[in-house]
Amino acid sequence: MYDNILSEILYGMSGFFFAIFACRYGTLATNKMKAVWLQQRMSLAFFLSVIPSLLILTIAIFIFPILLYTKTPIGGFIYLVTYIFLHMKTNKKK
C-alpha cells in the first residue's frame, strides 16, 4: 500500500520536474521562432532554421507527454498541467 502511494508521488514529481525543463526549452524555441520570423519572414532560410525549434516543441508538447502517460497516468497528467501553467505564466510576462 505504501509502495503504491510513494510510487504515485514520485511519478507526479517526475512529471512536474520534466515539465519545468521542457517548458524552458519550449519557451526558448518559441522565442527563436519569433525572432527568425521577424528577420526572414516566409523563406526557405526561415523554414530551415525553424526545424530544430519545431522538433523541440513537438517532443515537449506531444511525444513526451504521451510516452510518460503510457507509463504513468499521474506523471503524464501533472506534466501537461505544469507545462500549460508555466507556458501561460511566461507568456503573460511578455
N, C-alpha and C positions, 0 to 999 in steps of 0.2 A: 504494500500500500504506500509506504513512504517512498519507495523507489519510483513509483509512477508519478507521485507528486513532485519529487525532486527532478525527475526527467522532464516533466512538462515545464517546470520553472526554468530549467537550463535551456530547453528548446526556445522558450519565449525570450530569454536573454540573448540567445544567439541570433534570433530574428531581429531583435532590437539593434544589436551592435552591427550586424551585417547591413541593416538599413541605413545606419549612420554613415558608414563608409560608402555605400552605394549612392546615397543622396549627395554626398560631397562630390564624387566623380561625375554624377549626373548633372549637378549644377555647373561644374567646370566644363563639361561637354556642351551644355546648353549655351553657356556664355561664349564659348569658342564659336559655336554655330552662328550666334547673333553677330559677333564681330566680323566673321568671314562674310556673312550676308551683307553687312553694311559696306564692306570693301569691294566685293566682287559681283554681287547680285547673281542672276542666273547665267552661269557659265560652266564650262567643263571643269575649270580650276576649282570652282565652288563645290561641285559635287565630289571631286576627288579629295578635297581637303576635309570634307564633312563625313566621309565614310567611317573613319575611326570613331568619331563622336556618335554617329548613329548606331554603330556596333555597341558601344558602351551603353547607350540608352536602351537599346533592345535587350541587352543582357540584364541591365539593372531593373527594368520595368516589367519584362515579360518572362524571360527564360529562367533567371534565378528564383523568382518567387514560385514559379511552377515546380521547379525541382525541389525547392525547400518544402513546399506544400505537400508533395508526394511523400516526403519522408516524415514530416511532422506538420499537421494542420495548424497547430498553435503557433509554431515558428513562422510559417508562411503568412498567417493572418497578421501577426504582430509586425512582421517585415513590411507588409503592404500598408498597414495603418501608420507605422512610423515613417515610412518613405513618403507617403502622401502628406502627412503632417509637416515634416521637415521641409519638403519641397514647397508647400504653400507658405510656410513661415519665411523661407529665404526669398521667395518671390515677392512677398509683401514688403520687404525692406527696400526693394529697388523702385 
